[in-house]
């Protein structure tokens, strides 16, 4: 069983910063119990991460749904569904742009 893209978006802003968002439907598993795998990344013009939401299970010290900033990885984020998570990312990205 493969994966299917269920959401994809990207944009480049006037200052050269940009974001890329992708979510795929994957088989439910221990790693992806919701059946969704996602990566939403906002980066500076030179490609440095300013904000990234993802649920890749490679950070044993944080929850499955976590985010990255230039200061590190944190998990004080709640996942209540893909649509809400997309909205939350856009709100956090807008705040990071200021």
C-alpha positions as CSV (number, residue, x, y, z in Angstrom):
1,X,0.0,0.0,0.0
2,X,1.4,3.4,-1.0
3,X,0.6,6.9,-0.1
4,X,-1.6,9.5,-1.8
5,X,-1.1,13.3,-1.7
6,X,-4.1,14.8,0.1
7,X,-2.9,18.4,0.5
8,X,-0.1,20.3,-1.2
9,X,0.7,24.1,-1.3
10,X,3.7,26.3,-1.7
11,X,4.4,30.0,-2.1
12,X,7.4,32.4,-2.3
13,X,7.0,35.8,-0.7
14,X,8.5,39.2,-1.8
15,X,11.4,38.9,0.7
16,X,12.4,35.5,-0.8
17,X,11.2,33.4,2.1
18,X,8.9,30.6,1.1
19,X,6.8,27.7,2.4
20,X,6.1,24.2,1.2
21,X,3.3,22.0,2.6
22,X,2.6,18.4,1.8
23,X,0.3,15.9,3.5
24,X,-0.2,12.3,2.3
25,X,-2.6,9.6,3.3
26,X,-0.7,6.6,4.5
27,X,-1.8,3.3,6.0
28,X,-2.5,3.6,9.7
29,X,0.4,2.3,11.7
30,X,2.2,2.8,15.0
31,X,4.2,5.6,13.3
32,X,1.2,7.2,11.7
33,X,-1.9,6.3,13.8
34,X,-4.1,9.0,12.1
35,X,-3.2,7.7,8.6
36,X,-1.7,11.1,7.7
37,X,2.0,12.0,7.2
38,X,2.8,15.7,6.8
39,X,5.6,18.2,6.5
40,X,4.9,22.0,6.5
41,X,8.0,24.1,6.2
42,X,8.6,27.8,6.2
43,X,12.1,28.8,5.3
44,X,14.2,31.9,4.7
45,X,15.5,32.8,1.2
46,X,18.7,30.8,1.8
47,X,16.8,27.7,2.8
48,X,17.2,27.9,6.6
49,X,14.2,26.6,8.5
50,X,12.2,29.2,10.2
51,X,9.3,26.9,11.1
52,X,8.4,23.3,10.3
53,X,5.5,21.2,11.5
54,X,5.9,17.4,10.9
55,X,5.0,14.1,12.4
56,X,8.0,12.1,11.3
57,X,8.7,9.7,14.3
58,X,12.4,10.3,14.5
59,X,12.5,12.5,17.7
60,X,12.3,10.3,20.7
61,X,12.2,13.2,23.2
62,X,9.1,14.9,21.7
63,X,5.6,13.9,20.8
64,X,4.6,12.6,17.4
65,X,3.2,16.0,16.3
66,X,6.0,18.5,16.8
67,X,7.6,21.6,15.3
68,X,11.0,22.9,14.6
69,X,12.2,26.5,14.9
70,X,15.8,27.9,14.8
71,X,15.8,27.4,18.5
72,X,15.2,23.6,18.3
73,X,12.3,21.1,18.4
74,X,9.2,21.4,20.6
75,X,6.0,19.5,21.0
76,X,3.6,21.8,22.7
77,X,1.3,21.6,19.7
78,X,-2.0,19.8,19.4
79,X,-3.1,17.9,16.4
80,X,-6.9,17.9,16.0
81,X,-7.0,17.2,12.3
82,X,-5.4,18.2,9.1
83,X,-7.5,21.2,8.3
84,X,-6.9,22.7,11.8
85,X,-3.2,21.9,11.5
86,X,-3.0,23.8,8.2
87,X,-4.7,26.8,9.7
88,X,-2.4,26.7,12.8
89,X,0.7,26.5,10.6
90,X,-0.4,29.5,8.6
91,X,-1.0,31.5,11.8
92,X,2.4,30.5,13.2
93,X,4.1,31.3,9.9
94,X,2.5,34.7,9.8
95,X,3.8,35.4,13.3
96,X,7.3,34.2,12.4
97,X,7.3,36.5,9.4
98,X,7.0,39.6,11.6
